[in-house]
């Protein structure tokens, strides 16, 4: 009898991997080990719908019936504490062992900790549903919320808090918000929208000290300004969870280091999702670690197929989105690969930036607009990026030219 | 409601494309396939209630503009994560250059 497949991490990536194993025809046992007590759930709503709902609930990726139907054995509220690579076995926190034929590590990431003392019961990070509930309890008309970090988590949370009538201050150490991976032109639209919605955004100012006495959080900025809040939420990025891999002696490199087939330095162990870095083929093998919902799904599926011997290399284009107020931003590819930018204006103030190499190759596209105004063009751009196309710049800037027509060319 | 409802002119939809049609408080998506046939489904994705009409039609697939959930718009079948609930479809006919959909019961 074979040992079966073991997946550590029951987030988007691990859960999708479990289903992908079944979809690929795997018939053996599948154990899915999750640290949280909930059914596997989608994280994107935590800063948005769950944060504005009167009765937040998880949006399950799969309910118990569907898990059972696919014979996925969810072991919740437990963690893996060590891997015995020689005997291909994983030890869980309760002392039990799980034998594996192939192991997938999909342990995700956790919020980067603010390297300062002084945090307390009115200070929070947002990663899990329980974190979201803790923050949600404080959000109401007139309450003062300080958000440390002008990234996606912080800004989506700011929009949700404003929707509920809270007074919101966002503090960003960099000269502008969204410095990581978002072009300035798009960050500016996001910034202006937040200001118009009443958010106070402080950029280019660091945190000198923070003092949370359990009722009020006093934040002293480097400039000398002081901000008092009823709740401080810290969103300054995420760090990959690699402890298990590290103690097992697996190679690390900005997370768990895997090859294009998501194999770690041990051929029986794969890693996928936020916890790993991998070479991105469309950019000549540039090593990246992606913290995005769709990437987690794609990597989970790819890892599953390769655990079954598919030998399939990663060939996806990174993509993510963010919703704030009525705006949606979408980015396909990594804009920092671009050497020049051209712009396509759509209706209702929506626009797309195409990021090109000097030789005309399209390497990324970023767009922002009301609802899903940019979605179709970004999707088509993503396909052009994947084909390493050199589309006619004139056509890209003309909204009357359908991008679909470029795809056929 | 068992009548045929006039939704749009056939020329309103490009080949391999989709438009939104709202009727009696409901939203529908009407498709023209690459083979120049017309189809209709519920207008909102079964995953997070997003209007599919802003999505991309590729062959016989409609892809949700939000999270890339896919459906075969001819049958309504969900075709991969994150969607797992099928889309309801409606009968369509073209008469005199107009597209009609049949809402059934």
HADDOCK unambig.tbl for C-alpha pairs under 7 A between the chains (distance, minus, plus):
assign (segid A and resid 372 and name CA) (segid B and resid 54 and name CA) 6.55 0.50 0.50
assign (segid A and resid 372 and name CA) (segid B and resid 65 and name CA) 6.48 0.50 0.50
assign (segid A and resid 375 and name CA) (segid B and resid 55 and name CA) 6.95 0.50 0.50
assign (segid A and resid 375 and name CA) (segid B and resid 65 and name CA) 5.28 0.50 0.50
assign (segid A and resid 376 and name CA) (segid B and resid 54 and name CA) 6.56 0.50 0.50
assign (segid A and resid 376 and name CA) (segid B and resid 55 and name CA) 5.68 0.50 0.50
assign (segid A and resid 376 and name CA) (segid B and resid 56 and name CA) 5.75 0.50 0.50
assign (segid A and resid 376 and name CA) (segid B and resid 65 and name CA) 6.45 0.50 0.50
